[in-house]
Amino acid sequence: MQTLRGPIDVDSVVVAAGARTPELLLPLDVSCAVSPQRGQITHLNLRGVNTSHWPTVHPFTPNYMTPFDNGRIAVGATRETGSGYDPRITAAGQMQILQDALNLAPGLADATIIETRVGIRPMGEDNLPIAGEVPDRSGLWTMTGYGAGGLTLGPLLGDAVARSILGDPAPELTAFPTAMPK
């Protein structure tokens, strides 16, 4: 493998570059069906309220609420497929987040908006992560395409890929697509 400091010998390489994974695999003639998806998340503050013991609320909808210390609460998130790598906070995204948050927890109406953050998520073509060894490319592995589920799926599949590389027992990765040579 060639690095900025020169070549190094490795047995395996895992490409886990989020939405930019297809760009890194392109020179290797490997196709990876991942595209960028913008996600906007807003942080609120309930002055004088101890939110540290509040539960995370994640109904079976795209919106959620995650509390932190000192009255801070993260609410979100948008799932903007087709956004490209555009990191802007949009009025429509902000409105969606706040409407969803207030529908979930009307008591947040008096909260102060602290900030809105934007992330560019890697979205798999079939809404499935792309994880595992690339067919016909021994030692080349991919992990990407988690979309909004990256914080929960990433560690689990990362562990499975690491175990597979080491030859240890691991959950089967065959349920997930892998990047394909062109």
N, C-alpha and C positions, 0 to 999 in steps of 0.2 A: 504494500500500500504506500502511495506517495503522500507525504505531508509537506507542510511549509518548511519543515526542518530537515526534510530528506526522506528517503524510503525507510519503512519499518516492516518487519515480518510479523504477520498476524495470521491466525487461523480463520477468524471470522470478523466480519464487519456488520454492524447493525446501523442501518440508515433510519434515523428517527428524527426527521427534520420537519415534522408537521406538514403544513400546506406546501412547503418548499421541497418536499421529498421528490416529486416528479422531476424537478429541475436538476437535482443532484444525480438522479438515476439516468437521465437522458443521455449523457456521454457514454454510458455503459450499454446503450440500446435496450434499456429496461423500461417498460411502460408501467405507470402507476396511476390508477384512476382515482385521484384525489384532487379536490378543488377547494379554494378558500371559502370560508363562511364567516361573515362578521358576526360577532356577539357583543352586545352592549350590556353592561352591568352597572347599576347605580348603587352608590353607598349613601345611606341615610343616617341621621343621628336623632335619637330621641333624648333630648337634654334632660339630665337628672334621672334617667331610667336605667336600672341595672339589667342589661340584656344578656349578661354572661351565662345565665342559667337557662335561657330560652332554648327551645329545640329548633333544629333546622326543619323547615317545612318544605316538602317537595311533593306536591300533589301530582297526579298523573297528567300534567300539563307542562308546557315549557317553562312556566314561571316557578320561582322558588324564593325562599327567604332564609338567609343564614345570619344568625346573630354573632356579634363579637363583644368584647368588653366595652365599657364606657358608653353604652347606648348606641353603638354602631351596628347597622344592619345592612347586609348586601341583599339587594333584590334584583331579579332579572329572570331570564335574560332573553335578548332577541336571538333569533336564528335566521340570519339573513343570507340565504343561499343566493349566489349570483352577484355578490357584492365585490368580488375580486379582492384585491389587497387594500381596499379603501378603509383606512382606520378612523374615519370621521365619526363623531357623535352626531346623530341626526335628530331632528325634531320629532319625526315619526317614531324613531326607535325609543327616544326618551318618553314620548307620550305612551307608547305601548307598555314600557316597563312600569311606569307609574300607575297606569290603569290596572294592569295585572296585579301589582302590589296592593293597591287599595281594594281590589275585589277580593284578594286573599286575606288581607288584614286591614279593615277600614280604620283601625286605630292608628295607622301610620299617617293619616291625613295631615297631622300637625308636625311631622318630622321635617328636619332640615335636610336639604340635598347637599351632601358634602362634595361628591364627585361622581362622574360617570367614567368608567373604563371601557376600553374597546380591545377585544382580542380577535385575532384571525385564526379560526379553527380549521383543522384539516378535515374535510368532509369526504368520506368514502362514497364512491358512486352508488352503491346499493345501501347506503346508510349503515354499513358494516365497517369495522376496523380492517385494516390490511396489516396482517401480522404473520410472520413466518419466514421460512427460507425461500428465496426466489427460485422457482423451478429452473433447472439447467444452469444454475449459478452457485455451485457449491461454496459455502462460506459467506454468501451474501444474504443478509436478512433485512426485513423491513418491519417497521412498527409505525403506523400512522392511520389517519382516517377515522379518528374517534369522534369527531364532531364535538358536540356539547358534553359527551360522556368521558372526555379525556381524564378528568381528575379521578374518576372512579374506575374506568377500564384500564387506563395506562399502567398503573402499578401491577395489576393482576396479570395483564398480558406481558408486561416487561419481565416479570418473574418467570412466566411460562417460557418466553423466548430464551432467557438466560439459562434456565434449566435444560432446555432442548439443546442449546449450543454446547453445554457442558456434558451432555449425555445422561443427565439425571432424569428421573421420572418427572413428568410434567403433564399438565392438562393438554389434551389434544388441541392443536391449532388448526386442524383441518376444517373446522366450521367457518373459518375466516378466509377471505380471498387473500392471495399474495400478489406481489408485483410480478409482472410477466415480461419475459424478453420479447422484444418486438418481432 
